[in-house]
C-alpha cells in the first residue's frame, strides 16, 4: 500500500472552502468514479472518498486543506501521476 499527503495553508473563508471541497468531491465522483461521503462540521469538514484500490480523506478547516490518500498495490505504480492530478485540481480550485 502506498500513502501520500497533500497539505495547503489558505486564508479562504470557511464557507468558501466548503464549496471548494464539495466541488472537488463532485469532480472525484465524476472523473475518477469515487464514492464520496461529505461530513460537515462546525470547525472542519471531511470528505471520505473511495473506490476499489484507493481511498482517503480530504479535510478542510479554517486555515488548512489536507488530503490523505492510500493506494492499493495495483494503483501504487501510478502514485506520481495520481498525486500530480490531485494537486493540479486542488491548486486550481484554491486559486479560482
N, C-alpha and C positions, 0 to 999 in steps of 0.2 A: 504494500500500500504506500502510495506517495501522498504527502501532505504539503500544502503551501498556504501562505497567508498573504493577504494584501491589506495594507493599512494606509489610510489617508486622514490627516487632520483637515478640518474645514471650519468655516465661520458662517455657514448657511443656517438659517432659521430651521428649527426642528420640523415644523410642518412642511417646509420645502424639501427637507431631507426625506421626509416620509414619502412625498411624491416621487422623489428620485428612486428611493428603494422600491416602491411599488412599480415604477416604470421598468427598473432592472428585472424585477420578478416576472413581469409580463414578457419581457424580452427573453429571459431564460426559458420560460414556458414555450414560447413560440419558436425561438431559434434552435434551442437545444432539447426540446421536449422534456424539460424538467418538471417535476411535480413540486410546486412551491406552496408553502403554507406561511401566511403572513400573520405575525402576532404583534399587535400594537400594545405599547406600554406607556407609562407616564414619563419615564426617563430614557427609555430606549425601545426600539422596535427590532424584531428579529424576523428574518426570512429564512425558513428551513427549506432547502432545495435538495432534490434527489432524483436519481434515475439509476437504472442498473449500471453499476461500475463507478458511480460518482455521487457524492453528497457533500453537503456543507451548510454553513450558516453565514448569512450576511447580517451584520449588526450595525445599527446606526444609533448614535446618541447626539447630544447637543454639540459635541466637538470632534467626534471621530466616526469613521466608517471603517469597518473591519470585515473582511471576508476570509473564512477558513474553508478550504476545500480538501477533500480526501478523494483520491483516485484509486480505483482498483487496479489490478495487475494489467488488464487489457488496455486501460487508458493511460497508465503511467508513462509509456513511451511518448505520449503526446503532451506531457506536462507543460513544456515550454510554450507550445502553441496555445494551449488552453489558457494558461496564465496570461499570455500576451493579449488574447481576445477579451478576457475579463477586464484587464487593466485598461485596455483601449476603450471599452464601453463605459466603465465607471468614470474614467477621466473625462470622456465626452459628456456624460450626464452632469458631472460636477461643474464643468466649465460653461454649460449652456443653460 
